[in-house]
Amino acid sequence: MGFARACSVALVGVEGVVVEVQADLEPGVAAFTLVGLPDKSLVESRDRVRAAVVNSGAEWPQKKLTVGLSPASVPKGGSGFDLAVACAVLSAAERIDPKEIADLVLVGELGLDGRVRPVRGILPAVLAAAEAGYRQVVVPEQTAGEASLVPGISVLGVRSLRQLIAVLTGEPVPDESAPAAGRPDPMLAGLMVPGAGAGTGLASAAPHGSGSDLADVAGQQAARKALEVAATGAHHLLLHGPPGAGKTILAERLSAILPPLTRHESLEVTAVHSVAGILPPGEPLVRTAPYCAPHHSATMQSLVGGGNGLPRPGAVSLAHRGVLFLDEAPEFSGRALDALRQPLESGHVVVARSAGVVRLPARFLMVLAANPCPCGRHGLRGAVCECPPSAVRRYQARLSGPLLDRVDLRVGVEPVDRSDLLGQETTQESTAVVAARVREGRERAAARLQGTPWSTNSEVPGHELRTRWTAAPGALLGAERDMERGLLTARGLDRVLRVAWTVADLAGRDRPDETDVALALQLRTGVDRGALTAAGGGPR
């Protein structure tokens, strides 16, 4: 009779729970029982582990075997427990010294031939192990770079169960043949979920890498200024105008002017992408802001997260610390759009299902693009709109008032005229020039907010802006008048203040003055107050 234990990690959303894998051998008819709330893929590990142990040259114990996963109340799924189950069984059979695996966390899937295959969610699993006090982890060799991102953790990457047994028993480590140079590694086949990125329109700085530049955008000075303000303060943006005016190409260039992710932000984004199965092999750390553009037919579950069993990250989580672009926003379902209201305020989304409740990060910069009416020609000079007034009202009402109240910047994108499109005398600023200004504005805001839980102006509560960081005397008179007329809500006034601070940071001022507040009001209400030209947003 033998007993042994090993440790692995169960993922609940993007958070990990250390699970103790206990193996007990007793005399009796040979059988293999797995308990502890496993799902279907985990139950199937009984056959995978048995075949892997035998094909690795070890003897499978011909006794009654019970493997328990503790705590039993936590749902467990996936094939990442295979390695821990195999080591616990071999330790109970006295093939491995139990002391050798007492302080190890083992994560990996076993093939029938004993090879260790990579699994999704290695980074959050190792982070959970580190928080629980473990300092040594064993992972598949292909994901060792991802696991090494966690400081203070010793990582052992193995290609097969044979190698791990040799390391734990002090025997010579056998060589495992690696794929020839230039040939695909079949072990990476299950690491990325097919279609996971395409289904949400996800790309890691796709506009950045495709050679797109802000200098390619003709005209649109007001929209370019709004893009710069949005990137500096992480403010949500609505671009509305007729088809072909340039709303999409502007939104696609927004992620390229965002500052590079900090180390902490990179780990957050990488953990989400690893769990979702969209982390590219060979690139263990996401360093640039993600860009996610789901199709307007996306369901509410695909946006906020969902799926069978425990919820999986949705588009709002995949766009964490990046850009979520909703093109043709009125074409999205009303339930899907209104589901964004909570994560827009809190920076996370809580999804409840029968299998459990999951909290997923969702601090993103939302960009909405909308036409004025179904045909797109309403209010356009020289064009005839064929939509009846009732259809125009219904179309514009698809973006609810509570959702629009959370959007800081609302900018009209007018059609580009011939002089802007074909003229050679005007030179537009490049992405690099605008990104440098955005970075300086972010650094100025970060210096002011040092020692607080906030890093950008959009995160600062309105009470703090009204009491701790006040605007210049008389700067808020215009905003107060708009509030008295019903043009601004209390939340709207707070958002105007945040945008005004961002405009002041871009201009290098210590606090917002009347011009900064006027520009913030113009960008929010769309009413021309002449502030854009005063702020340097006119044609160059």
C-alpha positions in Angstrom: 0.0 0.0 0.0 1.4 3.4 -1.0 0.4 7.0 -0.9 2.0 10.1 -2.5 1.0 13.6 -3.5 2.0 16.1 -6.2 0.8 19.6 -7.0 -0.7 21.2 -10.1 -2.9 24.3 -10.9 -6.6 24.6 -11.8 -7.5 27.8 -13.7 -10.7 29.7 -12.8 -10.9 32.4 -15.5 -7.4 34.0 -15.5 -6.7 33.1 -11.9 -5.1 29.9 -10.7 -5.8 27.6 -7.7 -3.1 25.2 -6.5 -4.5 21.7 -6.5 -3.0 18.8 -4.6 -3.0 15.6 -6.6 -3.1 12.6 -4.2 -2.5 9.0 -5.4 -3.4 6.0 -3.2 -2.5 2.4 -4.0 -4.3 -0.5 -2.2 -4.5 -4.2 -2.7 -7.4 -5.3 -4.9 -8.6 -5.6 -8.4 -6.6 -3.3 -10.7 -8.7 -0.2 -11.3 -8.1 3.6 -11.8 -10.6 6.0 -10.1 -10.3 9.8 -10.5 -12.3 12.0 -8.1 -12.4 15.7 -7.3 -14.9 17.3 -9.7 -13.0 16.6 -13.0 -14.5 17.5 -16.4 -14.6 15.1 -19.4 -11.1 15.9 -20.7 -9.6 15.4 -17.2 -11.4 12.0 -16.8 -9.8 10.9 -20.0 -6.4 11.5 -18.4 -6.7 8.0 -16.9 -6.0 6.4 -20.3 -3.4 9.0 -21.4 -1.4 8.7 -18.2 -1.4 4.9 -18.2 -0.2 4.7 -21.8 2.4 7.4 -21.2 3.8 5.7 -18.1 4.1 2.3 -19.9 5.6 3.7 -23.0 8.1 5.7 -20.9 9.6 2.4 -19.7 8.0 2.5 -16.2 5.8 -0.3 -14.7 2.1 0.5 -14.2 1.0 -0.6 -10.7 -1.5 -3.5 -10.9 -3.4 -2.5 -7.8 -6.5 -0.5 -7.0 -5.6 3.1 -7.7 -7.5 6.2 -6.5 -6.4 9.7 -7.5 -8.0 12.6 -5.7 -7.8 16.3 -6.7 -8.1 18.6 -3.7 -9.8 20.9 -3.0 -12.7 18.8 -4.3 -15.1 21.8 -4.5 -13.1 23.6 -7.2 -14.1 22.6 -10.8 -11.1 21.2 -12.7 -10.7 20.8 -16.4 -8.2 20.4 -19.1 -5.3 18.1 -19.7 -2.7 20.1 -17.7 -3.0 17.7 -14.7 -1.6 14.7 -16.6 2.0 15.3 -15.5 1.1 15.7 -11.8 -1.1 12.6 -11.9 1.7 10.5 -13.5 4.3 11.6 -11.0 1.9 11.0 -8.0 1.2 7.5 -9.3 4.9 6.7 -9.9 5.8 8.1 -6.4 3.1 6.0 -4.8 4.5 3.0 -6.6 8.0 3.9 -5.2 9.4 4.6 -8.7 10.1 8.2 -7.6 11.0 9.4 -4.1 8.0 11.4 -2.8 10.4 14.0 -1.3 11.5 14.9 -4.9 8.1 16.1 -5.9 6.9 17.5 -2.6 7.9 21.1 -3.5 7.2 20.9 -7.2 4.2 22.2 -9.2 3.7 20.2 -12.4 1.7 21.4 -15.4 1.5 19.6 -18.7 -0.4 17.2 -21.0 1.0 13.7 -21.7 0.8 12.1 -25.1 0.3 8.3 -25.3 4.1 8.0 -26.2 5.1 9.9 -23.0 5.9 13.2 -24.7 4.9 16.3 -22.7 2.7 18.6 -24.7 2.1 22.3 -23.9 -1.2 23.6 -22.5 -2.9 26.9 -22.3 -2.7 29.2 -19.3 0.9 28.5 -18.2 1.6 32.0 -17.1 -1.4 32.4 -14.7 -0.7 28.9 -13.4 2.9 29.8 -12.5 1.7 33.1 -11.0 -0.7 31.1 -8.8 2.1 28.7 -7.8 4.4 31.7 -6.9 1.7 33.3 -4.8 1.1 30.0 -2.9 4.8 29.9 -2.0 6.2 27.4 -4.5 9.5 28.2 -6.1 9.9 25.3 -8.6 7.7 24.4 -11.5 7.9 21.8 -14.2 6.3 22.7 -17.5 6.5 21.6 -21.2 9.7 22.7 -22.8 7.8 24.8 -25.4 6.3 27.0 -22.7 9.3 27.3 -20.5 9.9 30.9 -21.7 6.3 31.9 -20.7 6.8 30.3 -17.3 10.1 32.1 -16.8 8.4 35.5 -16.9 7.4 35.1 -13.3 10.3 36.3 -11.1 11.7 34.1 -8.3 10.6 30.9 -9.9 12.9 28.1 -11.0 11.5 26.6 -14.2 12.3 23.1 -15.6 11.1 22.5 -19.1 10.8 18.8 -20.2 10.0 17.2 -23.5 9.0 13.8 -22.2 8.0 11.9 -19.1 11.2 9.9 -19.5 13.3 13.0 -19.0 11.4 14.0 -15.9 11.7 10.6 -14.3 15.4 10.7 -15.0 15.8 14.1 -13.4 13.8 13.2 -10.3 15.7 9.9 -9.8 19.2 11.1 -10.6 19.5 8.9 -13.7 21.1 10.0 -17.0 18.7 12.2 -18.9 17.8 10.7 -22.3 17.9 12.9 -25.3 14.7 13.7 -27.0 14.8 14.5 -30.7 13.7 18.0 -31.5 12.0 18.9 -34.9 14.4 19.7 -37.7 15.1 23.4 -38.3 12.4 25.0 -40.5 9.9 22.2 -39.8 6.8 22.8 -37.7 6.7 21.4 -34.2 3.7 19.1 -33.9 3.8 19.6 -30.1 2.5 23.1 -30.6 -0.7 22.0 -32.4 -3.0 22.4 -29.4 -1.4 25.4 -27.9 -3.4 27.9 -29.9 -7.1 27.4 -30.2 -8.1 27.4 -33.9 -10.0 30.6 -34.8 -9.8 32.1 -31.3 -8.2 35.2 -32.5 -10.1 35.5 -35.7 -13.4 35.1 -34.0 -12.9 38.3 -32.0 -11.0 40.3 -34.6 -7.9 40.2 -32.3 -4.5 41.3 -33.4 -1.5 42.3 -31.3 -0.9 45.8 -32.7 -2.0 44.7 -36.1 -2.3 48.2 -37.6 1.2 48.8 -36.2 2.8 45.8 -37.8 1.1 46.2 -41.2 2.9 49.5 -41.9 -0.2 51.8 -41.4 0.7 55.3 -40.3 -1.3 58.4 -39.3 0.5 60.3 -42.0 -1.6 58.3 -44.5 -4.8 59.8 -43.2 -5.9 62.9 -45.2 -7.5 65.8 -43.4 -9.6 65.0 -40.3 -7.8 67.3 -38.0 -10.6 67.2 -35.3 -10.6 63.4 -35.4 -6.8 63.2 -35.3 -6.8 65.5 -32.2 -9.5 63.3 -30.6 -7.4 60.2 -31.3 -4.4 61.8 -29.5 -6.5 62.9 -26.5 -8.0 59.4 -26.3 -4.6 57.7 -26.4 -3.1 60.0 -23.8 -5.9 59.7 -21.2 -7.4 56.3 -22.2 -10.7 58.0 -23.0 -13.5 56.2 -24.9 -14.2 57.6 -28.3 -17.2 57.7 -30.7 -16.5 58.5 -34.4 -19.7 59.3 -36.4 -20.0 60.2 -40.0 -20.9 59.0 -43.5 -19.4 55.9 -45.0 -15.9 56.3 -46.5 -15.0 59.3 -44.4 -12.1 57.5 -42.6 -13.6 56.3 -39.3 -12.1 52.8 -39.6 -8.6 53.7 -40.7 -8.4 56.2 -37.8 -9.5 53.6 -35.3 -7.0 51.1 -36.7 -4.1 53.5 -36.1 -5.0 54.2 -32.5 -3.2 51.2 -31.0 0.0 52.3 -32.7 0.2 55.6 -30.8 -0.5 54.0 -27.4 2.6 53.7 -25.2 4.3 50.3 -24.8 2.9 48.2 -22.0 4.6 48.3 -18.7 6.0 45.0 -17.2 2.9 44.6 -15.0 0.5 45.3 -17.8 2.3 42.9 -20.1 1.9 40.1 -17.6 -1.8 40.9 -17.3 -2.3 40.8 -21.0 -0.2 37.8 -21.6 -2.1 35.8 -18.9 -5.4 36.6 -20.6 -4.1 35.6 -24.0 -2.5 32.5 -22.7 -5.8 31.3 -21.1 -7.7 32.1 -24.3 -5.2 30.1 -26.4 -4.1 33.0 -28.7 -0.6 33.6 -27.5 1.7 33.1 -30.5 4.4 30.4 -30.0 7.8 31.8 -29.5 6.4 35.2 -28.2 5.8 34.5 -24.5 5.3 38.2 -23.5 2.9 40.7 -25.1 4.6 44.0 -25.2 2.3 46.1 -27.3 -1.3 47.1 -26.8 -3.8 44.6 -28.3 -6.3 45.6 -30.9 -9.6 43.8 -30.9 -12.3 44.4 -33.5 -15.2 41.9 -33.3 -17.8 41.7 -36.1 -21.2 43.4 -35.4 -22.9 40.0 -35.4 -20.9 39.1 -32.2 -23.1 37.8 -29.3 -23.1 39.2 -25.8 -21.2 36.1 -24.6 -18.4 36.6 -27.1 -18.0 40.2 -26.0 -18.0 39.9 -22.2 -17.1 36.2 -21.9 -18.9 32.9 -21.6 -19.1 29.4 -22.9 -19.8 26.0 -21.5 -18.7 25.3 -17.9 -16.5 28.1 -16.5 -16.6 31.2 -18.7 -13.8 31.9 -21.1 -12.4 35.5 -21.8 -14.5 37.5 -24.3 -13.5 40.4 -26.5 -13.5 43.0 -23.7 -10.9 40.9 -21.8 -8.8 40.1 -24.9 -8.7 43.9 -25.5 -7.4 44.5 -21.9 -4.9 47.4 -21.8 -5.6 47.9 -25.5 -8.3 49.0 -28.0 -11.7 47.5 -28.5 -13.1 48.8 -31.8 -16.8 48.3 -32.5 -17.3 49.2 -36.2 -20.9 49.7 -37.3 -21.7 50.0 -33.6 -25.5 50.5 -34.1 -25.6 47.1 -35.9 -24.6 45.3 -32.7 -27.4 43.9 -30.6 -28.7 46.1 -27.8 -28.0 43.5 -25.2 -24.4 43.1 -26.3 -23.8 46.9 -26.2 -25.5 47.4 -22.9 -23.4 44.6 -21.4 -20.4 46.8 -21.9 -21.6 49.4 -19.4 -20.3 47.7 -16.3 -16.8 46.9 -17.5 -16.4 50.4 -18.9 -16.8 51.8 -15.4 -15.1 49.1 -13.3 -12.3 47.9 -15.5 -13.3 44.2 -15.0 -16.2 42.0 -15.9 -17.9 39.4 -13.5 -19.5 36.5 -15.4 -21.7 34.1 -13.4 -22.5 30.7 -14.7 -23.8 27.5 -13.0 -20.2 26.2 -12.8 -19.0 29.2 -10.9 -18.3 33.0 -11.0 -15.3 34.3 -12.8 -13.8 37.8 -12.6 -12.0 38.8 -15.8 -9.9 41.9 -16.4 -11.4 44.3 -18.9 -9.8 47.8 -18.8 -9.8 48.8 -22.4 -10.1 51.9 -24.6 -13.4 51.6 -26.5 -13.8 53.1 -30.0 -17.3 53.2 -31.6 -17.9 54.0 -35.3 -21.3 54.8 -36.5 -23.1 56.0 -39.6 -25.7 58.8 -39.2 -28.5 56.5 -40.6 -29.0 53.2 -42.4 -28.1 54.6 -45.8 -25.3 56.7 -44.3 -26.2 60.0 -46.1 -28.3 61.7 -43.5 -27.2 65.4 -43.1 -24.6 65.0 -45.8 -24.3 68.0 -48.1 -25.1 67.3 -51.7 -26.5 63.9 -51.0 -30.1 62.7 -50.6 -31.0 60.5 -47.6 -33.6 57.9 -48.5 -34.4 57.0 -44.8 -37.6 58.2 -43.3 -37.2 60.3 -40.1 -38.5 57.4 -37.9 -35.9 55.0 -39.3 -33.1 57.6 -38.6 -34.4 58.0 -35.0 -34.5 54.2 -34.5 -31.0 53.8 -35.9 -29.5 56.4 -33.7 -31.3 55.2 -30.6 -29.6 51.8 -30.9 -26.7 53.4 -29.0 -28.4 53.9 -25.6 -28.1 57.0 -23.5 -26.3 55.3 -20.6 -23.7 53.8 -23.0 -23.0 57.1 -24.7 -22.8 58.9 -21.3 -19.7 56.7 -20.7 -18.1 57.9 -23.9 -15.8 60.9 -23.3 -15.2 62.0 -26.9 -17.8 62.2 -29.6 -16.4 63.5 -32.9 -18.0 63.9 -36.3 -15.9 62.6 -39.2 -16.7 64.7 -42.3 -16.0 63.5 -45.9 -12.5 64.4 -47.1 -12.6 67.1 -49.8 -10.4 67.0 -53.0 -7.8 69.5 -51.6 -7.1 67.3 -48.6 -7.0 64.1 -50.5 -4.9 65.2 -53.5 -3.1 68.2 -52.1 0.6 67.9 -51.7 1.2 71.2 -49.8 0.0 69.9 -46.4 2.1 67.4 -44.4 0.3 65.2 -41.8 2.1 64.2 -38.7 3.3 60.6 -38.5 2.5 58.0 -35.9 5.9 58.4 -34.3 5.5 62.1 -33.8 2.0 61.7 -32.2 3.1 58.7 -30.2 5.9 60.8 -28.7 3.5 63.5 -27.5 1.1 60.8 -26.1 4.0 59.3 -24.2 5.0 62.7 -22.7 1.4 63.4 -21.7 1.1 60.0 -20.1 4.4 60.6 -18.2 3.1 63.9 -16.9 -0.1 62.4 -15.7 1.7 59.5 -14.1 4.0 61.9 -12.2 1.0 63.7 -10.9 -0.8 60.5 -9.9 2.2 58.9 -8.3 1.3 57.2 -5.0 -2.4 56.7 -6.0 -4.1 53.6 -7.4 -4.6 55.4 -10.8 -2.2 55.8 -13.7 -4.3 57.6 -16.4 -6.8 60.5 -16.2 -9.7 58.4 -17.2 -9.4 56.3 -14.0 -9.4 59.2 -11.5 -12.7 59.5 -9.6 -14.6 62.8 -10.2 -14.6 63.6 -6.4 -10.7 63.7 -6.5 -10.7 66.0 -9.5 -13.1 68.4 -7.8 -11.3 68.5 -4.5 -7.7 67.3 -4.8 -6.7 68.4 -8.3 -8.8 71.5 -9.1 -8.9 73.4 -12.4 -7.9 77.0 -12.8 -10.3 79.6 -11.3 -13.3 80.2 -13.7 -12.3 77.4 -16.0 -15.5 75.4 -15.3 -18.0 78.2 -16.0 -18.9 76.8 -19.5 -19.3 73.3 -18.1 -21.5 74.5 -15.3 -23.8 76.4 -17.8 -24.1 73.2 -19.9 -25.0 71.2 -16.8 -27.7 73.8 -15.8 -29.2 73.5 -19.3 -29.3 69.7 -19.1 -26.6 69.1 -21.7 -24.3 67.4 -19.1 -25.1 64.9 -16.4 -23.1 64.7 -13.2 -21.1 61.8 -14.7 -20.6 63.9 -17.9 -19.1 66.7 -15.9 -16.6 64.4 -14.3 -15.7 63.0 -17.7 -15.2 66.6 -19.0 -12.9 67.3 -16.2 -10.8 64.1 -17.0 -10.6 65.1 -20.6 -9.6 68.7 -19.7 -6.7 67.3 -17.5 -5.6 65.2 -20.5 -5.6 68.2 -22.8 -3.6 70.2 -20.2 -1.1 67.4 -20.0 -0.6 67.4 -23.8 -0.1 71.2 -23.7 2.3 71.0 -20.7 0.2 73.0 -18.3 0.0 72.4 -14.6 -3.8 72.4 -14.5 -6.6 72.9 -17.0 -7.6 76.4 -17.9 -10.7 77.7 -19.7 -9.4 76.7 -23.1 -8.7 73.1 -22.0 -12.3 72.8 -20.6 -13.8 74.3 -23.7 -12.0 71.8 -25.9 -13.1 69.0 -23.6 -16.7 70.2 -23.9 -16.4 70.5 -27.7 -15.0 67.0 -27.9 -17.8 65.6 -25.8 -20.9 67.5 -27.0 -19.9 68.1 -30.6 -20.8 71.8 -30.3 -18.1 74.0 -32.0 -16.7 76.4 -29.4 -13.6 77.4 -31.4 -11.4 75.5 -29.0 -9.9 73.1 -31.5 -8.1 75.8 -33.4 -6.9 77.4 -30.2 -5.5 74.0 -29.1 -3.5 73.5 -32.4 -5.9 71.1 -34.0 -6.5 73.1 -37.1 -5.1 72.3 -40.5 -1.3 72.4 -40.9 
